[in-house]
Amino acid sequence: MYHSLKPLAFILIFGAIVSSCKNNRSSVNKDPLDLTGMDTSVRPQDDFFDYANGDWLKKTTIPASLPAWGGMLSLADKSVADMRIVLDSVAKDKNIIPGSYAQEAGDLYAAGMDSSLVEKLGISPVQADLDRINTIKNTGDLMKEVALEYSMGLSPLFDFGVSGDAKNSAVNICYFNQGGLGLPNRDYYFQNDSAAKKIRAGYTQYITKLFELAGEDSVAAIKVAASVLATETALAKNSRTPVALRDPLANYHKMAVASLVKSNPNVGWIDLLSEMQIHADTVIVGQPEFYKSLNNLVKSVPLNDWKNYLEFHFMDHFAPYLNNAFVQARFDYAKLLTGQQAIEPRWKRMCRMIDDNLSDALGQLYVQRFFPPESKKRMLDLVNNLQETFAERIKGLDWMSDSTKTKALEKLNAMVKKIGYPDKWKDYSSVHISKDSLVADLRNCGHFAYMYAIGKIGKPVDKSEWYMTPPTVDAYYDPTQNDINFPAGILQPPFFYKNGDDAINYGAIGIVIGHEMTHGFDDEGRHYDSNGNLKDWWTPQDAKRFTQRADLIVKQYEGYTVLDSLHINGKLTEGENIADIGGSIIAYAAFQRTPEAHKDTLIDGFTPDQRFFLSLAAGVWRVKYRPAILRTMLLNNPHSPAKYRVIGPFSDNSGFYKAFNVKPGDKMYRPDSIRVSLW
């Protein structure tokens, strides 16, 4: 479990497109910050997001293949285009070293781009699997199939993974969490508003279509789809909500395997774990009630319904890599969640596929070509300044006792910084890749990833390992490792300007650094100590004062209505909002430590302080959404939409009030009594 910056779960899945807009604004300083989209008819004190982006919002048309468009997404698109450059190169290189990571990446890309062969093969790459599932005769066979699919990289029925034990973070352990659903979360199965009904209907149509493509007649396919939805609905009944899943203590239950077997006898855990090649005496079960429900459902749900469920999810998993009929069927459902109007180009989908499956092979190629060493040095300087500033702010907190401050400083000082890419790369030499068998290649990649994961069970955690790939445009904090991670992909404009002024760097990547650091002290992260263990290091009084202040943030964000009657879920987004506010305040304080912050030099008519705030608003979060993706975000995503990642934190930042002369009566003004400053 880790916290990332990423605001749009679906946008980066379904891709981006290069903007045709160019910056025609002239400046003697050749300002790298694009301010051409501002709407100066809007007062910055009333709506800073619209002030910074209003003209751009009016004139920008979201590309058909996207659910949204803007700053972070343009960089994500550039990252995919850069992946294409290196993959095209190695795929065509006739002198490439046989068996090298470069050849593997190039061959997988070639297999993915051979659309003619994919069309010719149709459903045949998964037909034997569907036939095998259809031969299941009893619960034992069912669980053998579940284990087999895990070994191919699928995740049927539940969610399984291996990572550091949250209460003994130096050692890896198995985690079993709720899962098995095809809709975004459990609430989609029970909500009765028109939007939810439309999505359920579209999902049912998608299931129906896949079974028709597998050879069922339409009447039979409709019945099968109904059974799949009913099975998932039964799983959803005892699944937790996204808000409930945010509590790290409530989702940690260490159990002896013997106890798991005894309390859930129908599942056949001993045989299942054996088939999954898991040899462990203890495991962590996130949501015990889900597994009790699964134990009952294994017996109460007809075996044929389970077979239908497994067949659908097998087809769904590989649908993006089968012929166009499968790709189109999946897109027709997905667009209900994203609002997209067209499928992204094949090369983009295949670049992301390789980033997912041979991440370190592609990562090496990417950083060799696109990540300059000097970027790492400047980034480290920024991180160190933010860390020192954060420490000073902790020392000066008026609501925290000295004993808790000591523990907080210990945790902050122990925070590990990872920049660019990992120190060591995974070895994929055992993965067989063939240019003429895409689905088989992906099974082999899935098997490698699974064996890599279970090979870590009971072993010390490798603290050098990353959980994002180098080209990723994102950053994250891992509470069990107490580390902050900034992949090479994010260290470019509009986040990071290698030769830019301090104002725009602190106002963009500086806020991101502060954001990730603050995650170590948000409503989830504060429960972990300096070693990444779930351990209470707060006095009761300090914990109470933290909660009182955090509740003000929840209330603040729940007051923002985004789409029709939908408002931000303050509890779902609590941690990210705390991090956004903390990141903004800490980065601004760090910027004030630089000589540039105290100069009177204007660039494009703005002071250094003003440019600090414009960098985030007009750079990183200059985003325009389709209504469908906004709805999906509000129901699922722990991040607030872009506008509220600007006006929310800035309305709590006294530096913003100073920079833009915000006073009582202005719409972004918040009285001191409710202006929140946790960190």
HELIX and SHEET records of a PDB file:
HELIX    1   1 ILE A   11  PHE A   14  1                                   4    
HELIX    2   2 PHE A   48  LYS A   59  1                                  12    
HELIX    3   3 GLY A   71  LYS A   92  1                                  22    
HELIX    4   4 TYR A  101  MET A  113  1                                  13    
HELIX    5   5 SER A  115  LEU A  121  1                                   7    
HELIX    6   6 SER A  124  ASN A  134  1                                  11    
HELIX    7   7 THR A  139  TYR A  150  1                                  12    
HELIX    8   8 ARG A  186  TYR A  189  5                                   4    
HELIX    9   9 SER A  194  LEU A  213  1                                  20    
HELIX   10  10 SER A  218  LYS A  237  1                                  20    
HELIX   11  11 ALA A  244  ARG A  246  5                                   3    
HELIX   12  12 VAL A  257  SER A  263  1                                   7    
HELIX   13  13 PRO A  265  VAL A  267  5                                   3    
HELIX   14  14 TRP A  269  GLU A  275  1                                   7    
HELIX   15  15 PRO A  288  SER A  300  1                                  13    
HELIX   16  16 LEU A  303  PHE A  318  1                                  16    
HELIX   17  17 ALA A  319  TYR A  321  5                                   3    
HELIX   18  18 ASN A  324  THR A  338  1                                  15    
HELIX   19  19 ARG A  346  ASN A  357  1                                  12    
HELIX   20  20 SER A  359  PHE A  370  1                                  12    
HELIX   21  21 PRO A  373  LYS A  395  1                                  23    
HELIX   22  22 ASP A  402  ALA A  414  1                                  13    
HELIX   23  23 LEU A  438  ILE A  454  1                                  17    
HELIX   24  24 ALA A  488  ILE A  490  5                                   3    
HELIX   25  25 ASP A  502  ASN A  505  1                                   4    
HELIX   26  26 TYR A  506  GLY A  510  3                                   5    
HELIX   27  27 ILE A  511  HIS A  519  1                                   9    
HELIX   28  28 GLY A  525  HIS A  527  5                                   3    
HELIX   29  29 PRO A  540  GLU A  558  1                                  19    
HELIX   30  30 GLU A  574  PHE A  591  1                                  18    
HELIX   31  31 PRO A  595  HIS A  598  5                                   4    
HELIX   32  32 PRO A  608  SER A  615  1                                   8    
HELIX   33  33 LEU A  616  VAL A  620  3                                   5    
HELIX   34  34 PRO A  627  ASN A  636  1                                  10    
HELIX   35  35 TYR A  644  PHE A  650  1                                   7    
HELIX   36  36 SER A  654  PHE A  660  1                                   7    
SHEET    1   A 4 HIS A   3  SER A   4  0                                        
SHEET    2   A 4 TYR A 476  ASP A 478 -1                                        
SHEET    3   A 4 ASP A 483  PRO A 487 -1                                        
SHEET    4   A 4 VAL A 416  GLY A 420  1                                        
SHEET    1   B 2 ALA A  68  GLY A  70  0                                        
SHEET    2   B 2 VAL A 623  TYR A 625 -1                                        
SHEET    1   C 4 ASP A 159  ASP A 165  0                                        
SHEET    2   C 4 ASN A 168  ASN A 177 -1                                        
SHEET    3   C 4 THR A 282  VAL A 285  1                                        
SHEET    4   C 4 LYS A 254  ALA A 256 -1                                        
SHEET    1   D 2 THR A 561  LEU A 563  0                                        
SHEET    2   D 2 LEU A 566  HIS A 567 -1                                        
END                                                                             
